Amino acid sequence: MIYLIGGPPKCGKTTLAKALSKSLGIPWVSTDTLQSVIKPYINKEDFSEKFPISNQREKDNDEKYSKYSSIEIIEAYKKQAKTVHPAIDMFAVCEITDGNDFIIEGYHIEPELAFKLNSKYPDKIKSIFLVKSDKEKFISSIKKSTTPNDWIIARTHNEATYQKIAEMICEYGKIIKAESEKHNLAVLNMDDNFDSQIKKAVDSLNTK
């Protein structure tokens, strides 16, 4: 079985992957890793189109979120996700062919991709999408983050930028939620009772 965990950044995907990995005793991989593998093979002339986020010169969130709107940043994430889709597909089919169970997590996993993979490999794919919708709760949780080198805390200095990042994450979540419901895929809101929601997601993916 291939377990797909998708959703916007900072919604609990990695935490869920680790918990599910421990529960099932199987390995997991981040789509960020798959992205890093394919990047060197992208033509230079296509790179800025296929990886708009990685190509942005703004390393500081304050600069980035003053230059680009939430919608522009979301669209950049979605373009980057689609660039990585073939790598996710190939990774999944290799593990399925070899008879391995594996967990794949990352924002590159979109509902449309999960739906297509489930159609191609019936009974071999399980998926869930994690979202957040409350901006103030998102900001509060981020400021309590203990993640080493958290990209939001490390690169954000202005309070107003936290609001802009929270807006982007929550708007992105609305899109993921709508797309998940369109394809009848599981989606879980992580605003409240985070640990309980992680357990709920693990239990849901563990169901036969």
N, C-alpha and C positions, 0 to 999 in steps of 0.2 A: 504494500500500500504506500502511495505517495501522499503525504500530508502537506497541504499548501496553506500558508498563513500570510495573509495580505492586509493592506490598510495603509493609511498615511504614516509618515514618520512619527515616532514618539508616542505610539498608542499601545505598546506592550507586546509587539510581535516577537522580539527576541526573548523576552521573559517567558512567553508562552512556549516558544520553541524549546527552550531549556527545560521547562517543566514537563512538556510532553515527551521530550527525549529521555528524561529520567524515568517517567512513568512507563514508557514502552520499551526502554532499553535499546533505542535505535539512534543513529546519528542524525545530525541536522547541519544544514549549510545556509548561509545568508546569501541572498541574491547580490549583495554588494561584492561578494567574492567572485561570483560568476561574471559580474560586470567588469571587475578588474582583470579577469582572464581574457575577455574578448576585446578590451580596449586597444591593446597593441595591434590588433588585426583590422581595425577600422581605418579606412582611407583618410588621410589627413584632410582632404577637401570636404569630407562628409562629417568630420568629427564634431564641429560646432552645431550642426543640425541634429545629430544623433545623441549628443551628450551636452545639451545646453546648460545644465546646471554645473557640470564639471568644468565647462569651458568659461564660466563666468569668472572674471578677474577679481570680483569683490569677495574677498575672504572674510570680510567683516559683515555680520548680519545687519548692522545699522545702515551700512552703505547699500547693501543688496535690497533691503526692504524699503528703502527710500527711493530707490531707482526703479524697482519693479512692483507691480500690483500683485495681490494675492492670486488673482486669476492667471497672470503671466507666469508666476512661479509654479502654480499647479500644472499649467500646460507644459512647462519645462519638465517637471517630474514625469508627466504622462508620456512625453516623447522619449525620455530616457528609459522608461519602463518598457515601452514597445520595442526599443532597440535590443533589450535583453531577453525579450520573450522567446526567440528561437533557442537561446542558450538554456533557458529553463526547460523548454520542451525537450531538447536533446538530453539534458541531464536526467529528466524524469523518465524518458523512454529507455535510456541505458540502465537505470536502476530497476525499472519494471522488467526489462528483458532478462536481467541477471537475477531476478527474483528477490531483490532487496527492498526492504522498507526504509523510507527516508523522509525526513522533514525538510521542507524548503520554506524559508521565510524572507519577507522583504516587501517593500512598497512596489517593487517591479511586478509583483503578482497582482494582477487586476482581475476583477470578476469575469470579464470577457475571456481572458486566458484560461482561468479555472474551468469555465463552462466548456471551452473548446477541448481542453485536455480530458475532461470527464467524458465528453462525447467520443473522443478518439480512443480512450482507454477505459471502457466501462468497468465499474466495480474496482478500479485500481486507484482512484483519486478521491480524497476527502479534502474539503477546504473550509476555511472560516476567515472572516474579515473583521478586524478590530478597528473601531472608530471612536472619536471623541467629539462632543458637540457643545460643551460648556467652556467658553473661553476663559472665564475666571478660574474655574477649577483646573484647567490645563496649566495656566500660569503658576498657580499655587503648587501643583505637583512638580512642575519643572524646577522650580526654585528649591525644592527639597531633594532634587535628584542627587544620587550618590554615584552615578555612572562616571567612570573615569573619562576625562576629556570630553564631557558632554558638549556637543557642537553648539547647542543653544547658549548655555552658560558661558562657555569659553569665548564665544564670538559676539556676544551681545552686551552692550554697555549702557544703552539708553532704555529707560523703562517703556517708552512708547513702542519700541521695537518688539518687546514681548507681546504686546497687544496685537501687532501686525502678524507675528508668527502664529499666535493662537488663532487669529482670524483665518489664516491660510489653512492651518491644520483642520479646523472645524468645517470650513467650506469644502475642503478636499474630502472630509468624512461624509458630507452630504452626498457628494458625487458617488463615492464608493458604496454608500448605503443604497442609493437609488439603483445603481448598476447591479448590486448583489440581489436586491429584491426582484429586479427584472429577470434575472436568471435563476431565481429561487434558490439562492445560496445563503448559507448561514452568515449573519452579521451580528456583532456583539458590541454594545456601547460600553466603553470603559471609564466613563466619567466618575462613577461611584463604586465603592466596594471592590477596588482593583484586584485584591488577592482572591476574593470570592469569585469574581468574573473569570480570572485565570483558571481557577479550579473548574468552573462551569464549562469553560472551553475545552479543557483537558478531558473532562468526562464526556462531553459531546463528541469529540473526535475519537474517543475510545469505544464508543458505542458500535456494536456490530451491525 
